[in-house]
Amino acid sequence: MNLFELDEYFNSILHRENFPSDPATNGIQIQNGNPYADIKKVAFAVDASAQTAELALKNGAQALFVHHGIFWGHCQPITGSFYKRTAEFIKNDLALIAYHIPLDANPEIGNNYGTAFRLNMQNLLPFGSWKGMTIGVKGELPKPMTIEELAKCAMRSNKKAPVILNFGKNDIKTVGIISGGASQDVEQAVQQGLDAYITGEFEHEQYHFIKESGINVIAGGHYETETVGVSLLSEKLQKETGIQTIFIDVPTGL
């Protein structure tokens, strides 16, 4: 499978054409020197950076798939840190593929549905509208949980302790999930009467709204909540194509 075929494989799952308002450039962001050569190994990471590129190369990958790429739909001078980041790929002939909102929203291997599957949630429905796109999921837990139990099951990594705002019901049944920096979407969770809302990070300004609205909130970390999709897609690619994969874990603590 060459680079173009690899991207076609990813898009057959993620469908970037369904997310026209995504500010990210989805798909191949940097091609390798011979895009028709067979790809033997693909690295997966949350972020495209000089460090993740270096680790991908060290582990023998010819391509790096990320959730957060380096091109976001606007022109930017290739200088300073941006030059260092881009040069790591071009100088070392490493291809870069990125999928942003399509990876958040995917109902099979996405960040949000993947977290819902961890919780064995039922009656799943799309949740969370942003720029005309629905990117999250909501549903019911198989049995009521406390906020502490919910956080433990949803956030499996112990690298970052989640922020827990216990302002709602003691027995949580309904949950909405949007990974990453979706703090403002807690308002949609409140409007839909959900017991709890899970995202990556929250801003100070949301605290009193959450408390006054009487909803439980878990902020598991922007990075941690978005390791889910790349990990599941890595497993799927290796299982379905035989291409070797590796997950490059570079936690930011944020």
C-alpha positions as CSV (number, residue, x, y, z in Angstrom):
1,M,0.0,0.0,0.0
2,N,1.5,3.3,-1.1
3,L,0.9,6.7,0.5
4,F,-2.0,7.6,-1.7
5,E,-3.7,4.2,-1.1
6,L,-3.0,4.6,2.6
7,D,-4.8,7.9,2.7
8,E,-7.7,6.5,0.7
9,Y,-8.0,3.7,3.3
10,F,-8.1,6.2,6.1
11,N,-10.7,8.4,4.3
12,S,-12.9,5.4,3.5
13,I,-13.3,5.2,7.3
14,L,-13.1,8.8,8.4
15,H,-14.8,10.7,5.4
16,R,-13.2,14.1,5.5
17,E,-15.7,15.2,2.9
18,N,-18.5,15.1,5.5
19,F,-16.7,17.8,7.6
20,P,-16.3,20.8,5.4
21,S,-16.2,23.3,8.3
22,D,-13.2,21.6,9.9
23,P,-10.4,24.2,10.2
24,A,-7.8,21.5,9.8
25,T,-6.3,20.2,6.5
26,N,-7.4,16.6,6.6
27,G,-5.5,14.0,4.6
28,I,-1.9,14.0,3.4
29,Q,-0.2,17.1,4.7
30,I,3.4,16.2,3.7
31,Q,4.1,13.5,1.2
32,N,7.3,11.4,1.1
33,G,9.9,11.5,-1.7
34,N,8.3,8.5,-3.5
35,P,4.6,8.4,-2.6
36,Y,4.2,5.3,-4.8
37,A,6.6,3.2,-2.6
38,D,5.1,0.6,-0.3
39,I,4.5,1.7,3.2
40,K,5.7,-0.9,5.6
41,K,5.1,0.8,9.0
42,V,2.9,3.6,10.2
43,A,3.4,5.5,13.4
44,F,0.4,7.1,15.2
45,A,0.4,10.1,17.6
46,V,-1.9,12.8,18.9
47,D,0.3,15.7,17.7
48,A,2.6,16.3,14.8
49,S,5.8,17.7,16.2
50,A,9.5,17.5,15.8
51,Q,9.6,15.0,18.7
52,T,6.8,12.7,17.4
53,A,8.5,12.8,13.9
54,E,11.8,11.9,15.4
55,L,10.3,9.0,17.4
56,A,8.4,7.7,14.3
57,L,11.6,7.6,12.3
58,K,13.5,6.0,15.2
59,N,10.9,3.2,15.2
60,G,11.2,2.6,11.4
61,A,8.0,4.3,10.2
62,Q,7.6,5.8,6.7
63,A,4.5,7.7,7.7
64,L,3.0,9.4,10.8
65,F,-0.7,9.7,11.3
66,V,-1.9,12.3,13.8
67,H,-5.0,14.0,15.1
68,H,-3.4,17.4,15.3
69,G,-1.5,18.1,12.1
70,I,0.6,21.2,11.3
71,F,-1.5,22.8,8.6
72,W,-4.8,24.4,9.6
73,G,-6.2,25.8,6.3
74,H,-4.3,29.1,6.3
75,C,-1.0,30.2,5.0
76,Q,1.9,30.4,7.5
77,P,5.5,31.4,6.9
78,I,7.8,28.4,7.5
79,T,10.0,30.0,10.1
80,G,11.0,29.5,13.7
81,S,9.3,26.5,15.4
82,F,7.1,25.9,12.4
83,Y,10.2,25.4,10.3
84,K,11.8,23.0,12.7
85,R,8.6,21.0,12.8
86,T,8.1,20.8,9.1
87,A,11.8,20.2,8.3
88,E,11.8,17.1,10.5
89,F,9.4,15.5,8.1
90,I,10.9,16.7,4.8
91,K,14.5,16.2,5.6
92,N,13.9,12.7,6.7
93,D,11.4,11.7,4.0
94,L,8.6,11.0,6.5
95,A,5.1,11.4,5.3
96,L,2.4,13.1,7.5
97,I,-1.3,12.4,7.4
98,A,-3.7,14.2,9.7
99,Y,-7.4,13.8,10.5
100,H,-9.0,16.2,13.0
101,I,-12.8,16.4,13.4
102,P,-13.4,13.2,11.3
103,L,-11.4,11.3,14.0
104,D,-13.3,12.9,16.8
105,A,-16.7,12.1,15.4
106,N,-16.2,8.6,13.9
107,P,-18.8,6.1,15.3
108,E,-16.4,3.2,15.0
109,I,-12.9,4.3,16.1
110,G,-13.4,8.0,17.0
111,N,-12.2,9.7,20.2
112,N,-15.8,10.2,21.5
113,Y,-17.4,6.9,20.6
114,G,-14.2,5.1,21.7
115,T,-14.7,6.5,25.2
116,A,-18.4,5.6,25.1
117,F,-17.4,2.0,24.2
118,R,-15.0,1.9,27.2
119,L,-18.0,2.7,29.4
120,N,-20.2,0.2,27.6
121,M,-22.7,3.0,27.0
122,Q,-26.0,2.1,25.4
123,N,-28.5,3.9,23.1
124,L,-25.8,6.0,21.6
125,L,-26.8,9.1,19.7
126,P,-24.8,11.9,18.0
127,F,-24.3,14.9,20.3
128,G,-22.6,18.3,20.3
129,S,-23.0,20.6,17.3
130,W,-20.0,22.7,16.3
131,K,-19.9,24.8,13.1
132,G,-22.7,22.8,11.7
133,M,-21.0,19.5,12.4
134,T,-22.0,16.9,15.1
135,I,-18.8,15.7,16.7
136,G,-19.6,14.0,20.0
137,V,-21.8,11.2,21.4
138,K,-24.3,10.8,24.2
139,G,-25.9,7.7,25.7
140,E,-26.8,5.8,28.8
141,L,-24.5,3.9,31.2
142,P,-25.4,0.2,31.7
143,K,-25.8,0.9,35.4
144,P,-25.6,4.1,37.5
145,M,-22.1,5.3,38.5
146,T,-20.7,7.9,40.8
147,I,-18.5,10.6,39.3
148,E,-15.4,9.0,40.6
149,E,-16.3,5.6,39.1
150,L,-17.1,7.3,35.8
151,A,-13.8,9.1,35.7
152,K,-11.9,5.9,36.5
153,C,-13.6,3.9,33.7
154,A,-13.4,6.7,31.1
155,M,-9.9,7.8,31.7
156,R,-7.7,4.7,31.8
157,S,-4.4,6.4,31.8
158,N,-2.9,7.4,35.2
159,K,-0.5,9.9,33.6
160,K,-2.9,12.8,34.3
161,A,-5.5,13.0,37.1
162,P,-8.8,14.2,35.6
163,V,-10.4,17.4,36.9
164,I,-13.7,16.4,38.5
165,L,-16.5,18.9,39.1
166,N,-19.1,17.0,41.2
167,F,-22.1,19.3,41.0
168,G,-24.8,16.9,39.8
169,K,-26.5,13.7,40.7
170,N,-24.8,11.1,42.8
171,D,-26.0,8.3,40.5
172,I,-25.1,9.2,37.0
173,K,-27.0,7.5,34.2
174,T,-26.7,9.7,31.1
175,V,-23.4,11.1,29.7
176,G,-22.3,13.3,26.8
177,I,-18.8,13.1,25.5
178,I,-16.7,15.5,23.3
179,S,-12.9,15.1,23.5
180,G,-10.3,17.9,23.6
181,G,-11.1,21.5,24.1
182,A,-14.9,21.4,24.1
183,S,-15.6,23.1,27.4
184,Q,-18.3,25.4,26.1
185,D,-20.3,22.5,24.8
186,V,-21.2,21.7,28.4
187,E,-24.1,24.1,27.7
188,Q,-25.5,21.6,25.2
189,A,-25.2,18.8,27.8
190,V,-27.2,21.0,30.3
191,Q,-29.8,21.8,27.7
192,Q,-30.3,18.1,26.9
193,G,-30.6,17.2,30.6
194,L,-27.6,14.9,30.8
195,D,-26.3,13.9,34.1
196,A,-22.6,14.2,33.2
197,Y,-20.3,15.7,30.6
198,I,-16.8,14.4,29.6
199,T,-14.3,16.5,27.7
200,G,-10.6,17.2,27.7
201,E,-10.1,20.6,29.3
202,F,-12.2,23.4,30.9
203,E,-11.8,27.1,31.2
204,H,-12.2,29.1,34.4
205,E,-15.2,30.9,33.0
206,Q,-17.3,27.7,32.9
207,Y,-16.9,26.8,36.6
208,H,-19.9,28.8,37.9
209,F,-22.1,27.9,35.0
210,I,-21.5,24.2,35.7
211,K,-22.1,24.6,39.4
212,E,-25.3,26.6,39.0
213,S,-26.6,24.2,36.3
214,G,-26.1,21.2,38.6
215,I,-24.2,18.9,36.2
216,N,-21.2,16.6,36.8
217,V,-18.2,17.3,34.6
218,I,-14.9,15.4,34.0
219,A,-12.0,17.1,32.2
220,G,-9.6,14.2,31.4
221,G,-7.0,16.3,29.6
222,H,-6.9,17.4,26.0
223,Y,-4.1,15.0,25.2
224,E,-5.4,12.0,27.1
225,T,-9.0,12.2,25.7
226,E,-7.6,12.3,22.2
227,T,-5.3,9.3,22.4
228,V,-8.4,7.1,22.0
229,G,-9.0,7.5,18.2
230,V,-5.4,7.2,17.0
231,S,-4.9,4.1,19.1
232,L,-8.1,2.4,17.8
233,L,-7.2,3.3,14.2
234,S,-3.7,2.0,14.6
235,E,-5.1,-1.4,15.7
236,K,-7.6,-1.4,12.9
237,L,-5.0,-0.7,10.2
238,Q,-2.7,-3.4,11.4
239,K,-5.5,-6.0,11.7
240,E,-7.0,-5.2,8.3
241,T,-3.9,-4.6,6.1
242,G,-1.0,-6.3,7.9
243,I,0.9,-3.0,7.9
244,Q,2.9,-2.6,11.1
245,T,1.9,0.2,13.4
246,I,3.2,1.8,16.6
247,F,1.6,4.4,18.9
248,I,4.0,7.3,19.8
249,D,3.0,8.5,23.3
250,V,4.2,12.1,23.9
251,P,1.9,13.3,26.7
252,T,1.7,17.1,27.2
253,G,0.1,16.9,30.7
254,L,-2.5,19.3,29.4
